[in-house]
Amino acid sequence: MALQDILHGRIGFGSAPLGNMFRAIPEAEAQATVAAAWDSGIRFFDTAPFYGAGLAEIRLGQALAGRNRADYAISTKVGRVVLDEVEDSVLREKDRVFSHGRPNRVVNDYSHDGTLRSIEDSLKRLGTDHIDLAFVHDVAQDFYGDEWLSVFETARKGAFRALDRLRDEGVIKGWGLGVNRVEPIELLLGLEEPRPDVFLLAGRYTLLDHDRALQRVMPQVAEKGLGIVVGGPYSSGALVGGPNFEYAPITPAIRDKVQWIKSIADRHGVSMKAAGQQFSLAHPAVVAVIPGASKPDRIAEDQAAFDEVIPDAFWRDLRQAGLVNADAPLPIDR
């Protein structure tokens, strides 16, 4: 089955904010946000056990309960197992991103058995009988530093093989890596076995940061007939005026680049969300973008950005200003 058929469209919903990312989101607001996504036509929902120690999966499952399961796709991730054990609040506060999530302890486990347990636990939290896509989560330098190759090797022998088997048995429809760095994808693409189907690459093919992905992984993904789901198309909110880039305070250099892009966008009457989404989607290897949202009105903005008609002159001006890589496909190139 083609990835586009699995995903039900080219814009999806990233549920990391539902795990109380950076702030405690009221339950009613979380449920209303997913409902708004559904009402806007979104049918692809991405989640992970890591998002609030299972909170995002629980909320997503509750919000989708009663929907016809054949009408939408869910992707989740493996590599982290949520325990019943409660973690010390001091330790949780060190995790700035999900410090407001559930208090359950989360352990890293990329083994074969850990992968099977993770899928089983996710099915329970989501209240569903199957997962469409499974991503091996964060086997990269940003989480494991110099040890990332060792973690990758553990996943190769464990999680990758487990997911290969689950896909071949029809339990899942496809699998790949869900990472914030290009190096793990590049490494996996160089292996003869196992056989991934799709990658979730967060923050690395955006208007603000795309050079390395463009040069090192996008051509190979397209050549092999695989796909890239772009997570974080707004670069942690930096592209649309937010205070964070890469889940950390924005730097002066990135702020200046945002302002430069915005000055061109304003001149052409283009919204920054539309510029960000449509830039990522212009690459032939990209099958979908999944902006994250925690408020219903953000969903309307994302859908409007997807549908917005951007004048060709905007893209030409971006290219002429050197704000996009000269080799990056743009909507005007199709």
Residue, then its C-alpha position, 0 to 999 in steps of 0.5 A: m500500500a502506498l504511503q499516501d493511502i496509509l496517511h489519508g492526506r499530506i497534512g497530519f497532526g503532531s500530538a507532542p503538545l498533548g503530552n503537556m509539552f512545556r505547559a499543563i494543557p487542560e483536558a478539555e482544550a486537548q480534546a477540543t484540539v483533536a476534534a478540531a483537527w478531525d473536523s478540518g479533515i485531518r486523518f493522520f495522527d502521530t504520537a509517542p509514549f515519550y510525550g508526557a509518559g503516555l499522556a498524549e497517547i491516552r488523550l489521542g485515544q480518548a478523542l478518537a474513540g468512536r471514530n471508524r478506525a479505517d478512516y484514519a491512521i495512527s503512528t506511534k513510536v518505540g524505544r521508550v517504555v512507560l512504567d507503572e512506577v512513579e518517578d521522583s518529581v525532581l528528576r522530572e523537572k530536569d526534563r523541561v519539555f515534558s515536566h508537566g506530563r504524567p509522573n510515570r517513569v520512562v525507560n529506554d528500551y530498543s530491544h526486540d522484546g521491549t519493542l513488542r511491549s511498547i507496541e502492546d502498551s501503546l495499543k492499550r493507551l490508544g484504545t485501538d487494535h492496530i498501529d499503522l506506522a511505527f517509528v523507532h524514536d530518537v536513536a540519535q546524537d541529541f539524546y545519546g551523545d557519543e553513545w548513539l551508535s551503540v544505541f543504534e546497534t541495539a535497535r538494529k538487532g532488536a527494534f528494527r528486526a521486530l518491526d520488520r517482522l510485524r510489518d511482514e505479518g501485517v500487524i503494522k503497515g510500515w516502520g522507520l526512524g523518528v528522529n531529529r537528526v539526519e545521521p541515523i537515517e543516513l546510516l539505516l539507508g546504507l544497510e541492506e537489512p532491515r527494510p524501512d518504509v518511511f522516516l519521521l524527520a523533525g526540524r531538519y527539513t524546514l525553511l530554517d534548517h534544511d541543508r544537511a537533510l537535502q544533501r545527505v538523505m532526501p535524494q536517497v529516500a526519493e531514489k529508494g521510493l521511501g518517504i519522509v514525514v516532516g515533523g516540526p515544520y515551524s522549527s519549534g515555533a521559531l518560524v512563526g514568532g515563537p521563543n524556541f528553536e530546537y526546543a531551546p531559546i531562539t538564537p539571535a542568528i535564527r531570529d534574524k533569519v526569521q525576520w528576513i523571511k517574514s519581511i519577504a512574506d509580508r511583502h507578498g501577503v504570505s503567512m509564515k505557516a504557509a511558507g513553512q508547510q509548503f516549502s517542506l511539502a515541495h520536496p518529492a520525498v516528503v509525504a506529509v507534514i505534521p504540525g503540532a498544536s494544543k489549541p483548536d484555533r491553531i488547527a484552523e491556521d494550519q489548514a488555512a496554511f496548507d490551502e493558501v495560494i502562494p505567489d511564485a514571486f515569493w519563492r523566487d525572492l527567497r531563492q534570490a536572497g539566498l534564504v533557501n538552498a539553491d538545490a531545494p525544490l520549491p513549489i514553482d519547480r514542479 
